[in-house]
Amino acid sequence: MSLISRPISWIKAAKKEFEKFPQGVKQEVFEALTIAAEGRKSDSAKPMKGLGPGVFEIALKYRADAYRAIYAVQIEEAIWVIHAFKKKSKTGIKTPKQEIDLVRQRIKAVKEMLK
């Protein structure tokens, strides 16, 4: 049985940030995205509350740092990587508000672009 895989598309700024991640983090994020493209959910991905259905956050710890990649599965046929960043928040595990606002803006921009 072969799995049907959806394409993985990137917002240019998200790809640029992702490229700065350590190699091990990049590999884990890419594996999680591949699982999403096959219609499943990686153990490292969780739904992001407040951003609507189909928006997920891949959260990884690497050494003393935390990395995040946000993707959306309900935009056209592709898995869209909306944002990638090294988490700098000192407020625990919560994703900083400015990062969530940026994700909202980018989702809206992608949907407009694809109309």
PyMOL commands that set and color helices and strands:
alter all, ss='L'
color gray80, all
select helices_A, chain A and resi 12-18+23-37+97-113
alter helices_A, ss='H'
color red, helices_A
select strands_A, chain A and resi 8-10+45-47+55-62+65-75+78-87
alter strands_A, ss='S'
color yellow, strands_A
deselect
rebuild
show_as cartoon
